[in-house]
Amino acid sequence: MKAAQITKYSKNTRLTINEVVIPEIMDNEVLVKVKAAGVNPVDILIANGSIRLVQDYSFPLTLGNELAGVIEKVGKKVLFKLAGGKYDRMAAKQRKEYHFFFVKANGEQLQKVANILESNNIKPTLDSVYNFAQISQALDKVAQGHAQGNVVVTFE
C-alpha cells in the first residue's frame, strides 16, 4: 500500500509517498482502507515537531488523524469502543457530545445519515479536495492558514 510519510521533524513539511507493507493487526486493532482523510493543523504540529514533548514519534511516520474508510479486518478483542474514556471525560467537562457513524454504502443507511444531518442543520464546511498525489499541497494550504473549512485528501 502507499503511505504519505515524513522522515524527520521539519518546519518545511515534505512528504514522500512510500510503498509500505499492509500492517498485521493486533487483537485490539482494526485495519481500515482509507478512502478520504482530513488534513488539519495537528498534522502540521506533528510534522514540525511542535508536540514532540507530549508525543514523540518514530520515523518514517505516516501522517493522519482523521479518516473515512472501510474496515477490512477486526481484531479478536475489538468491541468498537473506539473513543476511549479520555475523550468521554473531555466532552463531559465541556458539556459536549460526539457520535460516530458506521455505515455501509447502501442507500437506506446513507439516507438516514442525510436525514440526521438535515434535521439538525449540520453543514460541514469544505474548503478543498486534493487527490493523494497532491497531499503536500493540501498540507501547505493548512500550514499557511488559508483554509476556510475542511481540507480533504481522497485516495482513489
C-alpha positions in Angstrom: 0.0 0.0 0.0 1.1 3.6 -0.4 1.6 5.9 2.5 2.5 9.6 2.8 5.3 9.8 5.3 7.8 12.2 6.9 11.3 11.0 7.7 12.2 13.7 10.3 10.7 16.7 12.1 11.0 19.8 9.9 9.4 23.3 9.6 9.3 22.7 5.8 6.9 19.7 5.8 7.8 17.5 2.8 6.1 14.2 2.4 7.3 11.2 0.5 5.0 8.7 -1.0 6.3 5.3 0.0 5.3 1.7 -0.6 4.7 0.1 2.7 3.6 -3.4 3.8 0.0 -3.7 4.9 0.3 -4.0 8.7 -0.8 -7.1 10.6 -3.3 -6.1 13.2 -3.2 -6.9 16.9 -6.1 -8.3 18.8 -7.2 -4.8 19.9 -6.9 -3.1 16.5 -8.8 -2.6 13.2 -7.4 -2.3 9.7 -9.1 0.5 7.7 -8.8 1.0 4.0 -8.8 4.8 3.9 -11.0 6.4 1.3 -10.5 10.1 2.4 -8.6 11.9 5.1 -8.9 15.3 6.7 -5.7 17.5 6.8 -5.7 19.8 9.9 -3.3 21.9 11.9 -2.4 18.9 14.2 -0.8 17.3 11.2 1.4 20.3 10.8 2.3 20.4 14.5 3.2 16.7 14.4 5.3 17.2 11.2 7.3 20.2 12.5 7.9 18.6 15.9 5.9 21.2 17.9 4.3 18.5 20.1 7.1 16.0 20.4 7.4 16.8 24.1 3.9 15.4 24.5 4.1 12.7 21.9 7.4 11.8 20.2 7.1 9.7 17.1 9.3 7.1 15.3 10.2 7.6 11.7 9.3 7.2 9.0 5.9 8.4 10.2 2.6 8.1 8.3 0.6 11.3 9.0 -3.1 11.4 9.5 -5.6 11.6 12.4 -9.0 12.0 10.7 -10.2 9.5 8.2 -13.2 7.9 6.5 -12.9 4.4 5.1 -13.9 0.8 5.1 -13.0 -1.6 8.0 -11.2 -4.5 6.4 -10.1 -6.5 9.4 -11.1 -6.6 13.0 -9.0 -7.8 15.9 -10.4 -10.5 18.2 -10.8 -8.2 21.2 -12.3 -5.2 19.4 -15.7 -4.3 20.7 -16.0 -1.0 18.8 -15.5 1.3 21.7 -13.2 3.4 19.5 -13.2 6.6 21.5 -11.8 5.9 25.0 -12.7 7.3 28.3 -10.3 10.2 27.9 -12.5 11.7 25.2 -15.7 10.9 27.1 -14.4 12.9 30.1 -13.2 15.8 27.9 -16.5 16.0 26.2 -18.4 15.8 29.5 -16.3 18.6 31.0 -17.2 20.9 28.1 -20.8 19.7 28.1 -20.5 18.4 24.5 -21.4 15.3 22.8 -19.8 13.4 19.9 -21.0 10.5 17.9 -19.5 8.1 15.4 -21.4 6.8 12.4 -20.7 3.4 11.0 -22.4 3.0 7.7 -22.5 0.7 4.8 -22.5 2.1 1.3 -26.2 1.5 0.8 -29.0 3.9 0.0 -31.1 3.2 3.2 -28.3 3.9 5.7 -26.9 6.9 3.7 -30.4 8.4 3.6 -30.6 8.0 7.4 -27.3 9.9 7.8 -28.6 12.6 5.4 -31.8 12.9 7.4 -29.8 13.3 10.7 -27.6 16.0 9.2 -30.6 17.8 7.6 -32.8 17.7 10.7 -30.0 19.0 12.9 -28.9 21.6 10.4 -25.4 20.2 10.3 -23.4 21.7 7.4 -19.8 20.7 7.0 -17.6 23.4 5.6 -15.4 22.0 2.8 -12.6 24.2 1.6 -10.9 22.0 -0.9 -10.3 18.4 -2.0 -7.0 17.0 -3.2 -6.1 13.6 -4.6 -3.3 11.5 -2.9 -0.6 12.8 -5.3 -1.4 16.3 -4.2 -1.1 15.7 -0.4 1.8 18.1 0.0 -0.3 20.9 -1.5 -3.0 20.1 1.0 -0.6 20.3 3.9 0.8 23.6 2.6 -2.7 25.0 2.4 -3.4 24.1 6.0 0.1 25.3 7.2 -0.4 28.7 5.6 -3.7 29.2 7.5 -5.7 29.9 4.3 -8.2 27.1 4.6 -11.8 28.2 5.2 -13.1 24.8 6.1 -12.1 21.2 5.9 -9.2 20.2 3.6 -9.7 16.7 2.4 -7.4 14.2 0.6 -9.0 11.4 -1.4 -7.4 8.0 -2.0 -8.9 6.6 -5.2 
